[in-house]
């Protein structure tokens, strides 16, 4: 897994509020962004986002590193 790219995908999804917009910003497919976030979640052993068909929500984490990353440029 490409950790930096996965973290960047996660940050872009949170910033953009959608996988589609994050994919546009990263110049890749929505499928790629989704896969990267799923890989990051698998590596961390917990979900990072609550997904519905119309929205996403950030799940609060014990480890705030990724939450902090969302407020800074990656």
N, C-alpha and C positions, 0 to 999 in steps of 0.2 A: 504494500500500500504506500502511496505517495502521501506522507503525513502533511506536508505543507499544503499541497493542493487540496487535500480533504478538509483541512482546517479553513483554508480560504473559501472553499465552497460553502461550508457551514456558515461562516461569517457573512458571505454575500447573501445567502438565503435569509438570514436574520435581518440584515440591513435592508434588503429589497422587499422582504415580506412575502416572497414567493419564489418557487423553484424556476419558474419561467423567466422572471426578471433577472434572477441570479445567473441563469444560463446565458442570457443576452450579455450581461456585464462581463462574464468570463469567456465569451466567444466559444461556447460549446453547447452541446445538446442538453435538454432538460434531463434526459435519461442519465447522462454522465454526471450531472450535478447530484441527482438523486442517489446514484451508485456511490459517489464519493462520500456523501453524508452517511449513508447506510454503513459503509466500511468504517468510518470514524466511530459511529455508534457501536459497531461490533467490537472494535478494538478497545473502546472504553468500557464495554459491557453494560451499557445503559442507553436508553433513548435520550436524544438531545432535543428533539422537536415533537410536539403533538401535532399530527397531521390530520386534516379533514379534507374533503374534496374541494373546499373553498378557501381554506386558510391554514396557516401554521401558527404555532405558539411555542415559545421557548420554554422548555422545562427547566425549573430551577435545579441547580446541581450542587452537590456537596463540594465539588472541585470547581471553583469559580474562574479558573484560568480561561476556559473557553468563553465564558460570559464576559470577562474582561476584554478578551480579544475582539469582541464585537464592537467595543467602543473605541478601538484604536485601528489604525490602518494596518492591514496585513498584506 
